[in-house]
């Protein structure tokens, strides 16, 4: 897996798919930028079809949105985020299908072992049968962080916007997972607590100092 240079701003490539939450994707971009990360947006054809505001994303990131091979990416990614991810994109990613520019980028990233976080936007019914559960298992087997289920993933429902307003999409889950990918030290701090990690370094050092002092004292007595 490529090593992330923590002394520079991480380069995050964000693949935006054609799912309903993309209308609020500016919230995700804002969270990523506030972390001090550079963001390169990549849009799937379906994202464009259902009305991704490309100009708004470009204003936020300061970069053109990649929609085809004619628009080059500005840098090599330290990590890739797919959000919101559709069931269709999950299937393509698991099967290595490269029928669009975005799908090709993702397939290459898997082969290159670039850290990847996927935040799906799917229905609960999608997980009840068919190939999707197996696709998710395949992706996780490749080391891809597919954020579904406990403790740090989405909890899909069958709710529809036709029945009323839906709760905000949990973009923060993807941002937290990405932070864990590109900053392992910070991930351990969140998991164990800063004081516990400090103990893990201080206690061995203290024991080493004490052992050295005992050895020196004994050698002086013998001398």
C-alpha positions in Angstrom: 0.0 0.0 0.0 1.4 3.5 -0.9 2.7 5.5 2.1 1.1 8.8 2.7 3.4 11.8 3.3 1.9 13.2 6.5 4.1 16.3 6.2 2.2 17.5 3.1 -1.5 18.0 2.4 -3.0 14.6 1.5 -4.4 14.4 -2.1 -7.9 13.0 -2.0 -9.7 12.0 -5.2 -13.5 12.0 -4.7 -15.6 9.9 -7.1 -19.2 11.2 -7.1 -21.9 8.8 -8.3 -25.4 9.3 -9.4 -27.3 8.8 -6.1 -29.7 11.2 -4.5 -27.4 12.6 -1.8 -25.1 14.1 -4.4 -27.3 17.2 -4.3 -25.6 17.9 -0.9 -22.1 16.8 -1.9 -20.9 20.3 -1.2 -21.1 19.4 2.5 -18.7 16.5 2.0 -16.3 18.6 0.0 -16.4 21.3 2.7 -15.6 18.7 5.4 -12.6 17.4 3.4 -11.2 20.8 2.7 -11.6 21.8 6.4 -9.3 18.9 7.2 -6.6 20.6 5.1 -6.9 18.0 2.3 -6.7 18.7 -1.4 -9.7 17.4 -3.2 -10.0 16.3 -6.9 -13.6 15.6 -7.8 -14.4 12.9 -10.4 -18.0 12.5 -11.7 -19.6 9.4 -13.1 -21.9 9.8 -16.1 -24.9 9.1 -13.9 -23.9 11.9 -11.5 -23.9 14.3 -14.5 -27.2 12.9 -15.7 -29.1 13.6 -12.4 -27.8 17.1 -12.1 -24.5 17.3 -10.3 -23.6 21.0 -10.0 -20.2 20.8 -11.6 -19.5 24.5 -11.4 -20.2 24.6 -7.7 -17.9 21.7 -7.0 -15.2 23.3 -9.1 -15.5 26.6 -7.2 -15.1 24.7 -3.9 -12.1 22.6 -4.9 -10.4 25.2 -7.2 -10.0 22.4 -9.8 -12.0 21.2 -12.8 -14.2 18.2 -12.2 -12.9 15.2 -14.1 -15.7 13.8 -16.3 -13.6 12.2 -19.1 -10.1 11.3 -20.1 -9.9 14.8 -21.8 -9.7 16.4 -18.3 -6.5 15.3 -16.6 -6.3 14.8 -12.9 -4.0 17.3 -11.2 -2.0 14.9 -9.0 -1.6 11.2 -8.0 -4.0 10.4 -5.1 -2.9 9.5 -1.6 -6.4 8.0 -1.2 -9.7 7.7 -3.0 -13.2 8.3 -1.7 -16.4 7.1 -3.5 -19.4 9.0 -2.1 -22.2 8.7 -2.6 -21.7 5.2 -4.1 -24.4 3.4 -6.0 -25.0 -0.3 -6.1 -24.0 -0.2 -9.7 -20.6 1.3 -8.9 -20.1 -1.2 -6.1 -20.7 -4.0 -8.7 -18.4 -2.5 -11.3 -15.7 -2.0 -8.7 -16.0 -5.6 -7.4 -15.9 -7.0 -10.9 -13.2 -4.8 -12.3 -15.5 -3.3 -15.0 -14.0 -0.2 -16.7 -16.8 1.0 -19.0 -16.6 4.6 -17.9 -13.6 6.9 -17.2 -14.5 7.0 -13.5 -14.8 3.2 -13.3 -11.4 2.9 -15.0 -9.8 5.2 -12.4 -11.3 3.1 -9.6 -10.2 -0.2 -11.1 -6.6 1.1 -11.4 -6.7 2.4 -7.8 -7.7 -1.1 -6.6 -4.8 -2.7 -8.5 -2.4 -0.1 -7.2 -3.6 -0.7 -3.6 -4.4 2.9 -3.1 -6.4 3.4 0.2 -10.1 3.6 -0.6 -13.2 4.5 1.3 -16.7 3.9 -0.1 -19.8 5.4 1.4 -22.8 3.7 -0.3 -26.3 5.2 -0.9 -28.4 2.1 -1.2 -31.7 0.6 0.0 -32.0 -2.1 2.7 -33.8 -4.3 0.1 -30.5 -4.3 -2.0 -28.9 -6.3 0.8 -31.6 -8.9 1.1 -30.5 -10.9 -1.9 -28.8 -10.8 -5.2 -25.1 -10.2 -5.8 -24.6 -7.0 -3.8 -23.6 -8.6 -0.5 -21.0 -10.7 -2.3 -19.7 -7.7 -4.1 -19.3 -5.9 -0.7 -17.4 -9.0 0.7 -15.1 -9.0 -2.4 -14.3 -5.3 -2.0 -13.6 -5.7 1.7 -11.3 -8.6 0.9 -9.3 -6.2 -1.3 -8.9 -3.9 1.7 -11.5 -1.4 0.6 -13.4 0.3 3.4 -17.1 -0.2 2.5 -19.0 1.7 5.1 -22.1 -0.4 5.6 -23.4 -1.6 9.0 -22.0 -1.4 12.5 -20.1 0.2 14.0 -19.0 2.9 11.6 -21.2 2.5 8.5 -24.5 3.5 7.1 -27.7 1.7 8.2 -29.7 1.3 5.0 -33.5 1.7 5.1 -36.2 1.5 2.4 -37.3 5.1 3.1 -38.1 7.2 0.1 -38.0 11.0 -0.4 -41.5 10.6 -1.8 -42.7 9.8 1.7 -41.2 12.9 3.2 -37.8 14.5 4.0 -34.9 12.0 4.6 -32.3 12.5 7.3 -29.0 14.1 6.3 -26.6 11.8 4.6 -23.8 10.8 7.0 -20.9 12.3 5.1 -18.9 12.4 8.4 -18.6 8.6 8.3 -16.5 8.8 5.2 -14.4 11.6 6.4 -13.6 9.8 9.7 -12.8 6.6 7.8 -10.5 8.5 5.4 -8.7 10.1 8.4 -8.0 6.7 9.7 -6.6 5.6 6.3 -4.2 8.4 5.8 -3.2 9.1 9.4 -2.9 5.8 11.3 -1.4 7.6 14.4 -4.4 9.8 14.8 -6.7 6.7 14.3 -5.0 5.0 17.3 -5.5 8.1 19.4 -9.2 8.1 18.6 -9.5 4.4 19.3 -7.4 4.2 22.5 -7.2 7.7 23.8 -4.1 9.9 23.9 -3.3 9.2 27.6 -3.4 5.4 27.0 -1.1 5.7 24.1 1.3 7.8 26.1 1.4 5.2 28.8 2.3 2.6 26.2 5.5 4.6 25.5 6.3 5.9 29.0 6.0 2.6 30.9 8.6 0.7 28.8 11.0 3.6 28.8 10.6 3.9 32.6 11.3 0.2 33.1 14.4 0.5 30.8 15.8 3.3 32.9 15.1 1.5 36.1 16.8 -1.7 34.8 19.8 0.3 33.7 20.1 2.0 37.1 20.0 -1.4 38.9 22.7 -2.8 36.6 25.0 0.2 37.2 24.5 0.0 40.9 25.4 -3.7 41.0 28.5 -3.1 38.9 29.7 -0.4 41.3 29.3 -2.7 44.3 31.2 -5.5 42.5 33.9 -3.1 41.6 
